[in-house]
Amino acid sequence: MSVLDDPELLKLDRSGMFGRIRNLGTELIRAWDESESIELPPAAMKANSVIIAGMGGSATGGDYFAALCAGTSEIPVSVVRGYALPNYVSDRSLVILSSYSGNTEESLSCYDDAWRRGATIIAATTGGKLAERARADGVPIHTITYQAAPRAAIAHSLAPLLRLGLEMGISAIDADQVRAAGALHHEWVVRDLDPGIPHGRNGAKKLAEDLQGRIPLVIGAEHLASAASRFKNQVAENGKQLGAADVLPEADHNLIVGLGTGAVAARSLSLITLESEVYDTRTRKRFDVTTSQFAETGIPVHRFQCGGSTILDQLLLATAWGDYVSCYLALLNGVDPSPVPQIDRLKAALAS
């Protein structure tokens, strides 16, 4: 029996992260329903650009939204991680401030920047200084009520964006797609990924064991590039292991040259790919060729073929894969997946 099949190990999950990642699909449906009353300022309908400003888990929903808009929006949809907005932001831009806590300094700085530029602003937050400023300025606020670590609240960051996108005509995701994707996520995790599913038929447990003590390099493409980045982030925050992420076809123009010393990297590096039948056929061929080159050097390769019939389906399933693998890594590393002491330490140092 694998150590991950020991129910006693789950006592490490004192904050209930496994429950959070299990419920992502059902929470997306709930968040969609709760965001029905979100207020879209009239000026937003004439916006010539949409910017989601956020950090960490709060920005990931923006990444997914931008990926979902890529094939439908006639205006650019981008994500800003930092203290300032791009120079093109103006009174014809819609800026959505996504900050779970409402106290993220980068997001607050972007709020001030958007205000100075006369942009249309919407805030999505649980409260904090962002809600205080927005309320004082008469800026619409979508209040997130879900209580969790920001990375576990991605459904509640994404759903209001999907609502706004549908109303603005830049995204085609509607209630039927949200409910179908949420149901698909729930069905898969309870059948194949949950802790009660034994190691012999639980792919996430198997991959976590293979990754323990190694650095995972996660490569995605097209709409799953953002899920690859999320996977890497979850390995760090939940599993307490360093990781990296890249994207095809770009990685084939630089990263693979590092395989010249791949035999050395094979001692500590593993490759994980997030693949899809929805990808361009040329992209799919690149995954075959690229993974072969990694394998030739002795680097372990783990290929994940993402199911689902829509891009939203695939984003949720790829997210579930990374979420569960990262939490099983936490158990193998003997830690609670929820606390992030290094981030707390960094914030304290910056505040001083």
N, C-alpha and C positions, 0 to 999 in steps of 0.2 A: 504493500500500500504506500502511495506517495504521502509525504509529510503534509502536503496540501489537502489531503482527504481527512486529516485529523480535525474534528470540530473544535477541539480545544484551542487551535491556532487562531480561530476567529475572535477569541477574546482580545487579541491585539487591536482589533478594529473597534476601539472604545467609542469613537465618534460616529459610527454607523455609515462609513463611506460605501460599503458594499450595498447597503440599502439605497443610497443615493444614486449610484450608477445603475442599479437594477431598474429604478423607476424613471429613468430619463425619458423613455418613450411616453409613459403615461403623464409625466409632468409636462411634456411638450403639448399634449392635448389640453391639459388643464390651463397651461399658460396661454395657449391660443384663445381659449374661451374667456379667460380673465382680461385679455387685451382687447376685447371687442369694443370697449368704450374709449380706447386711446384716442386722444384728440390730435387731428392733423391740421395744423394751421393752414389757412387758405393759400398763403404764399408758397407753401411747399409744393403745390400742384404745378407751379411755374419754375421750380428749381432746375438749374442746369447742371447740378452736381450734388451728390449725396456723400457725406463723410461721416463715418462712425468713429468716434474718438474714445479710446479705452485702453486698458492695460490688462495683461494676464487673462484670466478666465473670462472677464467681461468683454475683452476684445475678440475672443474666439467666436462668439455668436456673430460678430461683425464679419469675420473671415468667411464663415459659412454663408451668411447672407450675400456677401459680394460674389461668392462662387455661384450661388443660386440665381443671381441677377445677370451673370455674365452673358448668358445666351438670350436674354429677353429685354434688358434695359437699353434705352437709347441715350441715356446719360451715364457718365462714369459714377461708379459706386466704389468707394475706397475706404480703407481702414487706416487710422493714424494712431501710432503708438509713440507718444512723446509729448513735449511741452507746447508745441506750436503747430498750427495748421498750415497746409500748403499755401503759397502765395496767391493761388487762383481763387481761394475762397472769398466770396463776396456776399452782397445782399441778395444774390440770386442762388445762394447755396443753402442746402438743408444740412445742418450739423446735428447729429444725434450723439449726445453724451451718454456713454454706457459705463456706469461705475456702480458695481454692486454695493459697495460700502457708502459711496457718496463722498468719500474723503480722499480718494486717490489724487495725489498732487498734480500728476500729469493731466488728468481729466479736468481738474479745476482750472488749470492753466489754459487748456484748450477752450473751456467755457468762456473765460475772459477774452480770449482771442476771438472767438466767434462773435461775442457781444460787441467788441470794438469794430468788427468788420460789418456789422449789421446783418449777419446771417440769420436765417430762421433756425431756431433752436428747439430741440426736444430733449428732455432728460429722462433716462431710464435708470432707476436706482431704488434702493431700500430706504434711503433718507440721507442723513449726513449733511455736510456743507453744501453739496450740490443741490439737494432738495431745498435747502434754505435759500440759496441764491436764486434758484429758479422760481421759487414761490414769491420772493420779493420782487422779481423782475417780470412776473406775469408769464413766465415760460411754462408751457405744458409739461406735466410730469406724469410719467407712467411709473406707478409705485409697485415695486416688486415685493411681494409678501413672503416668498419662499425663503426659509431659513436654512442656509448651508454655506459651505466654503464656496467662494465665487466660481471655482472651476466645476463644482458640482451643480451649479445653478445655470448651466449653459442653456437649458431649455427656456428659462425665463428671461435670458438675454436675447435669444433668437426669436421667440414667438412675437414680441411686439414689433420687431423689424419686419417679419413676414407680413404682419397686418398692415403696416405702413407701406410696404412694397406693393402689396396687392391693391391698396387704395390708390397709390400713385401710378399704377400701371407699369412698374419697373420689374415686378416679379409676378410669375404666374402661379405661385404656390397658393392653393386655396384650402378650405376646411377639409375637403375630402382627402387631399394629399397629406395633410398634417395628420389626420386620424389614421390613415393607412400606414404611414411611416411609423407613427407611435406604436401602433398595434404590432407591426412587424418587429420592431426593436424588442418589445416586451416578450413576444413569442420566442424569439431567438435566445434571449438571455436566460429566461427561466428554463428553457429546454436544453441548452448546450453550455452555458458559461457560469451559471451560479455555483457557489461553493458546494452545494449539495450534489452537483453533477460530478461523478468520480473522475479521477485523473485519466482513466483509460479512454473516456470519450469526451473529455473536456480540453479542447485545443488551447484555451487560454492558460490553463494550468501547465500544460506541456511546454508551451513557449516560455512562460515565466521561469520554469526550471532551466531551460536552455540559456536564458538570458542572465541568470543570476551571476553577478561578478563580471559581467561583460558590458561593453558599451554598445547599445543598439543604434544603428544608423537606419533611420526610417525614410524610405523614399516613396513619394506619391507623385501624382501628375494631375494636371487639369483640375477638376473639382475636388479631388482628394488630396491635393497639395496641402490644403489647410488642415485636413484630418491627420496627415503625417506630422505636421507641426504640433498639433494637439497631442498625438501619441507621445512624441518626444517630451513634451511638457508634463504629461501625466506620469511618465517614467520617473521624471525628476521629483515632482511634487508628491506623488503618492508612493512610488517605489524607493525614493531616496537614492537613485542612481543617475549618473550622468548619461546623457544621450545626445543624439544629433539628428537632424532632419535635412533632407534635400529634395529636389524636384527634377523629374525628367520632362523634357529632353535636356535641360540645361546641364545636369550633372554629367552628361555624356560629352560635354565640351570642355570639361575641366576636372571634375572630381575623380573620374576613373583613371586619370594619369597617376594618381597616388597609389594605384595598384602595383606600381613598380616595386614597392616595398610591401605588398599585400601579405606576404608570408609572415612578416613581423606583426602586422596588424591583426592577423588571424588569431594570435594568442589572446586578444582581448576584445575584438570587434565582431559584431554580428550584423548581418544585413536583413532588414525587414522591408518588404514591398507591399504597398497597398494598390491592388490592381482592379481593373474594371473592364467589362465588355463594352461599356459606354465610351471608353477612350477611343480616340482616333486610331485607326488600324496601324498607322506608323508608330504611334506611341506604344501600342501593345507589343509590336515587334522589338522595340528598344528594350522593353523589360526582359524579353527572352535573351537578347544578346548581352545586356548589361549584367544580369544575374549570372550568366555563364562565365563572364570574366571574373566576377567576384569569387565564384565557386572554384575556378581554376587555381586561385591563390591559396585555397584552404579556408577562406572566410565562410563561416556557416551562413546559409541563405534560407530565409523563411518567407515564402510567398503567400500572401493572403488575397484570395479572389473575392471581391466584395459583391454580394448578391443584391437583390432589390431591383425594382423596375424603374425607379426614378432617382434623380440625383439626391433628393432629400432622403430617400430610403438608404442610399449608399453612404451618405454622410453619417447617418445615425448608426448604421451597422459598423462602419469603420471606427466610429467613436467608441462603441461598445467594446470592440476588440482591444483597443488601446487602454480603455478604462479598466477592464478586467485584468489584462496582463499586468498593468502597473500595480494594481492592488494585490495581486498574488505575489508580485515581487516584494511588496512591503511585508507580507507575512513571512516570506522566505528570509528577508533581511531582519526579521524580528522587531518590526516597528509598526506603530499605528500610522496608517496612511494619511490621516488628516492633518496633523500639526506640520507647520512649515517654519521651524525655528530659525533657519538661515535668513528667511525673508523678514521675520520679526526683528532679528538682530540688525539687519541692514536698515530697516526703517528707524530703529532706535538711534543708530549711528547718524543717519541723515538728520534726524530731528534735533540732535545735540550739536 
